[in-house]
Amino acid sequence: MKKLFVLVFVTLMSTSLVFSTNENPTKEQIRTKIVELLGKPNFILDNEVKTTIEFLINKDGEIVILNVNCDTEQICHYVKSRLNYKFINNELKIKNNIYKMPLTIQKSNN
């Protein structure tokens, strides 16, 4: 179990180091960081929720949420509170590029 923990820790650290040193991250790297920031919802879902997030990354390397296309206010609030103005990277050379990302939140298995 300890070896598994060490392996996961090293993998996470190497992934974050690659992202932090890359001056022009790919969409996949941005998506990975967003999924990491979202984490696991602290509420129970009865069914799968699909939505689209529209955001930009400002010159300071922060995510700015422009729109969350969803029917449930709880989901919209969760996404905005977890992502809006969260820091991605201070080395980004991106100037206000707008991204649209599909997001699926799986139903709770409780």
C-alpha positions as CSV (number, residue, x, y, z in Angstrom):
1,M,0.0,0.0,0.0
2,K,2.9,2.3,0.8
3,K,4.5,1.7,-2.6
4,L,1.2,2.5,-4.3
5,F,0.9,5.8,-2.4
6,V,4.5,6.7,-3.3
7,L,3.8,5.8,-7.0
8,V,0.6,7.9,-7.1
9,F,2.4,10.8,-5.4
10,V,5.3,10.8,-7.8
11,T,3.0,10.6,-10.8
12,L,1.0,13.6,-9.5
13,M,4.1,15.6,-8.8
14,S,5.6,14.9,-12.2
15,T,2.3,15.8,-14.0
16,S,2.1,19.1,-12.1
17,L,5.7,19.9,-12.8
18,V,5.2,19.3,-16.6
19,F,2.2,21.5,-16.6
20,S,3.8,24.3,-14.6
21,T,6.9,24.4,-16.8
22,N,5.0,24.3,-20.1
23,E,4.5,27.9,-21.4
24,N,1.8,26.9,-23.9
25,P,-0.4,24.2,-22.5
26,T,-2.5,22.0,-24.7
27,K,-6.2,21.7,-24.3
28,E,-5.8,18.3,-22.7
29,Q,-3.5,19.8,-20.0
30,I,-6.0,22.6,-19.4
31,R,-8.8,20.0,-19.2
32,T,-6.8,17.8,-16.8
33,K,-6.2,20.8,-14.5
34,I,-9.9,21.8,-14.6
35,V,-11.0,18.2,-13.7
36,E,-8.5,18.3,-10.8
37,L,-9.8,21.6,-9.5
38,L,-13.4,20.4,-9.8
39,G,-12.7,17.4,-7.6
40,K,-15.6,15.2,-6.4
41,P,-19.0,17.0,-5.8
42,N,-20.0,17.2,-2.2
43,F,-23.7,16.5,-3.0
44,I,-25.6,13.4,-4.3
45,L,-26.7,13.2,-7.9
46,D,-29.5,10.8,-9.0
47,N,-28.4,10.8,-12.6
48,E,-25.6,11.8,-14.8
49,V,-25.4,15.5,-15.6
50,K,-23.9,16.8,-18.9
51,T,-23.0,20.5,-19.3
52,T,-20.7,22.8,-21.2
53,I,-18.3,25.2,-19.5
54,E,-17.2,28.4,-21.4
55,F,-14.2,30.1,-19.9
56,L,-11.1,32.0,-20.7
57,I,-7.6,32.1,-19.2
58,N,-6.6,35.7,-18.4
59,K,-3.1,37.1,-18.6
60,D,-2.5,36.3,-14.9
61,G,-3.1,32.6,-15.6
62,E,-6.5,32.5,-13.9
63,I,-9.6,30.7,-15.2
64,V,-12.5,33.1,-15.7
65,I,-15.9,31.4,-16.1
66,L,-18.0,33.0,-18.8
67,N,-20.9,30.6,-18.9
68,V,-22.0,27.2,-17.4
69,N,-24.7,25.7,-19.6
70,C,-26.8,23.6,-17.1
71,D,-30.3,23.2,-15.9
72,T,-29.5,22.8,-12.2
73,E,-28.4,25.9,-10.2
74,Q,-26.6,23.7,-7.7
75,I,-24.3,22.3,-10.5
76,C,-23.7,25.8,-12.0
77,H,-22.8,27.2,-8.6
78,Y,-20.5,24.2,-7.9
79,V,-18.6,24.6,-11.1
80,K,-18.3,28.4,-10.8
81,S,-17.2,28.3,-7.1
82,R,-14.6,25.6,-7.8
83,L,-13.1,27.2,-11.0
84,N,-13.7,30.9,-11.2
85,Y,-10.5,32.9,-10.7
86,K,-8.5,29.7,-9.8
87,F,-4.9,29.9,-10.8
88,I,-3.6,27.6,-13.5
89,N,-0.1,28.9,-14.3
90,N,1.8,32.2,-14.1
91,E,3.9,31.3,-17.1
92,L,1.0,31.1,-19.6
93,K,1.4,33.1,-22.7
94,I,-2.3,32.8,-23.6
95,K,-4.2,36.1,-23.9
96,N,-7.9,35.7,-23.2
97,N,-8.5,32.7,-25.4
98,I,-12.0,31.4,-25.0
99,Y,-12.5,27.7,-24.5
100,K,-15.6,25.5,-24.5
101,M,-15.3,22.3,-22.6
102,P,-18.0,19.6,-22.3
103,L,-18.3,18.3,-18.7
104,T,-20.1,15.1,-17.5
105,I,-20.6,14.6,-13.8
106,Q,-21.4,11.0,-12.9
107,K,-24.2,10.1,-10.6
108,S,-23.4,9.2,-7.1
109,N,-23.0,5.5,-6.3
110,N,-24.3,5.7,-2.7
